[in-house]
Amino acid sequence: MTKTDQLQDLLAPTAHALGLELLGIEYLPQPGGSLLRLYIDVPEAEAAERSVGIDECEKMSREVSAVLDVEDPISGNYTLEVSSPGIERPLFTAAHFARFAGESAKVGLKLPQDGRRRLQGRIVAVEGDMIRFELDGKPFEVAHSNIEKARIAPDWVAMGFAAPKGARPGSAAGKAVKGKSTSTTSTGGAGSAMGGVEHE
């Protein structure tokens, strides 16, 4: 089991206790201090009624910091980020791909496949561990176990956040600002406190 899997198993119950879902974790060990990024959302059944805001991110950050201080799964200092999925939603599990079938996704592979390490295509279907995409009008299947990172790739033009191809620079559509996720950040480590304060 990887460190990311261990952290997911450790922290998922905390999200559940807050009425949230821990979508996934990005853990990036670094010499000066590791980065632990958590993506949280409301359960799928409640998505139409409510969404994750800064309050939920802050609550999750406080609770997770307490758990990490007790369990101490990360040696040394670390930065904890808790974020909503945002429009460019990360996809961590095969179930996430199935939920967003029909949407376009950007995918990075662990090992090259047909000469590709990166691809962008429409999610067609999920069968077991296999994710089927439509790529340049052709089918392309990838094992979920070979996917390193994936995100929804929104149609910014259709959403009014980008100018269509051929549009003049400076058009109203080209000036629109893309949507952002909601997040909160704190630092921590053995014996650390919230609020960005690190203890020796």
N, C-alpha and C positions, 0 to 999 in steps of 0.2 A: 504494500500500500504506500502510495506517495505521500509526501508531506501535505500536499493540497487535499488529498482524500481524507487524511487524518483530521485536518482542520475543518473540513466540510462536515464530517461525522460529529466532531466536537461542538460545532457552533450551530448546526441546523436546529437542535432542540430549543436554543435560545430564541431564534427567529420564530419558531412555532409558538412558543409561549407568549410572544408579543402579537400573535395573530398575523404573522408575516411568513413569507417563504424565502429561504435562502437559495437564490437561483444558482449561484456558483461563486467560486473563489479564484482570485489570481494571487499567487504567492511568488514574489520575486526577491530571492535572497541577494543582498548586496553587501559589500565590505563595510560601508559606513552605516548600515542599518537596513533591515529588510522592509519591503513594502507588502502589506497585506490588504488587498482590496476585496470587499464583499459587495455583491450585488443582491439587493433584496426587492421583493415585490409583494403585493397582496396576493392571496390565493386566487387562482384562475376563476373560481366560482364567484368571487367578489369584485372582479376587475371592472365590471360595468358600474359598480356602485361607489368605489373609492379607489384612490391611488396613493402611492408612496410620496410623502413630502419630506421637508427638512426635519419635522418633528419626529417622524418614524426613524429617519436616519440617525438622529441624535440619540434616541432611546436605544436603538440597536447598538450604537457605538458604545454607550455607557455599559450596557449589559455584557457585551462581548469583551470589553476591556476588563471587567470584573472576572469573567471566566478565564481569560488569558492570564491574568495576574495569579489566579489560584492554580491553574493547570500548568502554566509556564511551558507551552509547547514550542516557543520560539526563543532561541538563545540570543542574547544581546538586545540591542535597541531595534525598534521597528516603528513604522508609520502605518496606522490603521486608517483605511478609507472605507466608508460605507456609502453606497450609491444606489439610486434607483436605476432601472435598466435604461431609461431614456429612449429616444426614437431609434438610435442605432443599437438595438437591443442585443446583448451577447447571448449566444446559444451554447449551453454547456452539455445538455443531454440529448439523446435521440428523441425523447418526448418533446423537448423544446422545438426541434426541427419539425416534428409531426404537427405540433400546435400551429406553426406558421407556414404550413404547406401552401404553396401558391405565391409566397413572398420571395423576393430576391435576397440572397445572402452572399457575403464576402467570407471566404474560407481560406485558412492557412493550414497546410498539411505538415505532418511530422516527417513523412517520407514522400519523395516525389512520386507522382502517378501520371503516367503518359506524358512525362516531361514537365509536369506542372507541380509547383509548390504552393501556388496561390490561384484561386479561381473565384469567379463571381457568376452565379447562375440562379435560376429559379428552383426552389425546393418543390419537387414533384410528389415524392412519397417517401415513407420510411417503412422498411421491412426488417424487423429485428435490429441488427447492428448496421444495416446498410442504409445509407442516405442516397436517394436518387435525385439528381439535379437535371435540369435542362440547361445545357451549356452551348451557346452558339447554335441553338436549334437542334442539338443532338443530345441523347441521353448520356449521363456521366454518373457512375456509381462510386461512392466512397464509403469505406468502413468507418463508422464513427470513431473507432479506436485509433484511426490514423488522422483524425482532425485535431490540430493543436489549438486553434482559435477560430471562432466564427461569430459573425455579427449580421443582423439584419441590415440590408443595404436599401434604405428607403428610396423611392422615386422622388427626388427633390423637386424635379420639374413639375410633376403631377401635384405635389403638395404646395407649389407656389414658392418654394425656397431657392430656386435656381432658374436661370434663364434657359429656354430651349436652345438646342444647337442652332447656331446661325443667328441668334439674337444679338443685338448690338450691346456691347459692354455699357454698363450704366443704366440698363433698363430697370424698371421697378422690381421685376422678378429677380434680377441678378443682385439686387441690394438687400434682399430679405435675409434675415438672420436665422440660421438653423436652430432647431430646438436643442436644449441641453438637458442633461439628467440632473437630478437633485442629489447632492452628496454632502458629506461632512467628513472632516479629517481630524485625527488626533495622533499624538505620538505616544509610544509606550515602550515597555521593556520590563525587566525584572525590577519590581519595586517602583514602577512609574505611576504617575497620576495623570488624570485627564487635563485638557486645556493646553496641551502642547508643552508641558513641563516634564523634563526627563530628570530622573534622580540617579545619582551615582550608585 
